[in-house]
Amino acid sequence: MSGIGLKDSEGCLSVPALRGMVTRWTAVRVEGFDRVGQRVRFTATAFHARVVQHECDHLDGHVFLDRMHSIETFAFLLEFRSYCAKRTQ
């Protein structure tokens, strides 16, 4: 993993309609194999990097709740939108 840590809202279909703030790396190097066994290597950046980290967490048995630094930002989506609007004003 590389880049800097960026805190942003995150949600998951495993925990529907809920959101929270999670810090993720802004760039990650990915190495693995595709579905036919061919080696793949690429760098994911920005939102793509967040998605890769989120999905890798699932492979390790974690959900975004495990990455939250504070439960204060954990809310239903409608409440979370209101919270974010207040924080940016």
VOTORTOR-989648 format. One record per residue (C-alpha): residue in one letter; x, y, z. Coordinates in nm, 4 decimals, m for minus. Each point is the difference from the previous one (the first is absolute). Last residue first. Example, Ala and Ser with C-alpha at 12.3 -4.5 7.8 and 13.67 -1.06 7.14 Angstrom:
<rs>
['s', [1.3670, m0.1060, 0.7140]]
['a', [m0.1370, m0.3440, 0.0660]]
</rs>
This chain:
<rs>
['q', [m2.0758, 2.4141, 0.6165]]
['t', [0.1822, m0.3285, m0.0740]]
['r', [m0.0724, m0.1647, 0.3369]]
['k', [m0.3727, 0.0853, m0.0098]]
['a', [m0.0437, m0.1563, m0.3453]]
['c', [0.1915, m0.3096, 0.1120]]
['y', [m0.2327, m0.0492, 0.2995]]
['s', [m0.3125, 0.0416, m0.2153]]
['r', [0.1308, m0.2541, m0.2511]]
['f', [0.0801, m0.2342, 0.2908]]
['e', [m0.3527, 0.0248, 0.1369]]
['l', [m0.1450, m0.1038, m0.3373]]
['l', [0.2589, m0.2792, m0.0380]]
['f', [m0.0539, m0.1471, 0.3459]]
['a', [0.2816, 0.0899, 0.2335]]
['f', [0.3545, m0.0794, 0.1144]]
['t', [0.1970, 0.3252, 0.0193]]
['e', [0.0263, 0.0021, 0.3810]]
['i', [0.1158, m0.3658, 0.0002]]
['s', [0.3543, 0.1270, m0.0346]]
['h', [0.3094, m0.1333, m0.1732]]
['m', [m0.2054, m0.2063, m0.2456]]
['r', [0.1952, m0.2865, m0.1547]]
['d', [m0.1925, m0.2908, 0.1605]]
['l', [m0.3268, 0.1652, m0.1042]]
['f', [0.1209, m0.0225, m0.3617]]
['v', [m0.0434, m0.3771, 0.0068]]
['h', [0.2619, m0.2638, 0.0774]]
['g', [0.0340, m0.3732, m0.0760]]
['d', [0.3364, 0.0130, m0.1786]]
['l', [m0.1631, m0.0329, m0.3428]]
['h', [m0.2411, 0.2749, 0.1080]]
['d', [0.2953, 0.2269, 0.0810]]
['c', [0.1282, m0.0620, m0.3529]]
['e', [m0.3332, 0.1370, m0.1264]]
['h', [0.0333, 0.3250, 0.1960]]
['q', [0.3660, 0.0387, m0.0956]]
['v', [m0.0807, m0.0429, m0.3705]]
['v', [m0.2954, 0.2413, 0.0275]]
['r', [0.2112, 0.2694, 0.1684]]
['a', [0.2727, m0.0359, m0.2647]]
['h', [m0.2636, 0.0370, m0.2763]]
['f', [m0.1262, 0.3187, 0.1707]]
['a', [0.3434, 0.1657, m0.0267]]
['t', [0.2697, m0.2248, m0.1448]]
['a', [0.0432, m0.3659, m0.0927]]
['t', [0.3407, m0.1100, m0.1206]]
['f', [0.0174, m0.3054, m0.2202]]
['r', [0.1352, m0.3520, m0.0187]]
['v', [m0.1790, m0.3024, m0.1415]]
['r', [0.1358, m0.3532, m0.0404]]
['q', [m0.2081, m0.2283, m0.2197]]
['g', [m0.1807, m0.2833, 0.1777]]
['v', [m0.3233, m0.0017, m0.2000]]
['r', [m0.1974, 0.1919, 0.2668]]
['d', [0.2700, 0.2657, 0.0350]]
['f', [0.3066, m0.0397, 0.2161]]
['g', [0.1506, 0.2340, 0.2535]]
['e', [0.1930, 0.3177, 0.0560]]
['v', [m0.1564, 0.3310, 0.1014]]
['r', [0.1922, 0.3131, 0.0870]]
['v', [m0.2040, 0.2425, 0.2087]]
['a', [m0.0668, 0.3747, m0.0228]]
['t', [m0.2100, 0.2379, 0.2125]]
['w', [0.0372, m0.2141, 0.3132]]
['r', [m0.3186, m0.0300, 0.2034]]
['t', [m0.1470, 0.1815, 0.3011]]
['v', [m0.3619, m0.0883, 0.0746]]
['m', [m0.2940, 0.2275, 0.0857]]
['g', [m0.3311, m0.1793, 0.0472]]
['r', [m0.3088, m0.1071, m0.1898]]
['l', [m0.3070, m0.2190, 0.0474]]
['a', [m0.2772, m0.0764, m0.2515]]
['p', [0.1009, m0.3666, m0.0373]]
['v', [0.2753, m0.1616, 0.2116]]
['s', [0.1261, m0.2764, m0.2314]]
['l', [m0.0839, 0.2266, m0.2950]]
['c', [0.2703, 0.2297, 0.1297]]
['g', [0.0524, 0.3631, 0.0924]]
['e', [0.2852, 0.2461, 0.0059]]
['s', [0.0410, 0.3674, 0.0648]]
['d', [0.3470, 0.1446, m0.0435]]
['k', [0.3283, 0.0275, 0.1913]]
['l', [0.3097, 0.0052, m0.2193]]
['g', [0.3263, m0.1705, 0.0942]]
['i', [0.2882, 0.0913, m0.2238]]
['g', [0.1575, m0.1832, m0.2884]]
['s', [0.1234, m0.3550, 0.0249]]
['m', [m0.1161, m0.3485, 0.0714]]
</rs>
